[in-house]
Amino acid sequence: MVRMATRRQLCEKWEGSDVCPNIVKRVQYLCNELRTCLTYLSGQGELEIVDGKSNLPLSLNQHTCKCNPWQLTGIPCKHFWVLFYTQDLIL
């Protein structure tokens, strides 16, 4: 119970947003990694992301990517973010 109370106090000190600062840093890092990715539309909500020598299917409908971090953490991977920036995706 004490741990939860101390974490709540830390959360109350966050400035500017309701998002954890660690998540903000992670998203900023992922956005910096976009330079190596290209997007190709495969179908309605289905895309193929080319990241270096890897071809990864990404499904916006199911919120999945073959690289798996999106499913494991709930935070979209860099393959989603490249789509977000290149296709002017509006959520």
VENVENZI-V828767 format. One record per helix or strand of 2 or more residues. SS is the DSSP state (h for helix, s for strand). FROM is the first residue (numbers start at 1). LEN is the number of residues. If there is no record, write none. Layout:
SS,FROM,LEN / SS,FROM,LEN
//
This chain:
h,2,11 / h,21,16 / s,37,7 / s,46,6 / s,54,6 / s,64,2 / h,69,5 / h,78,9
//
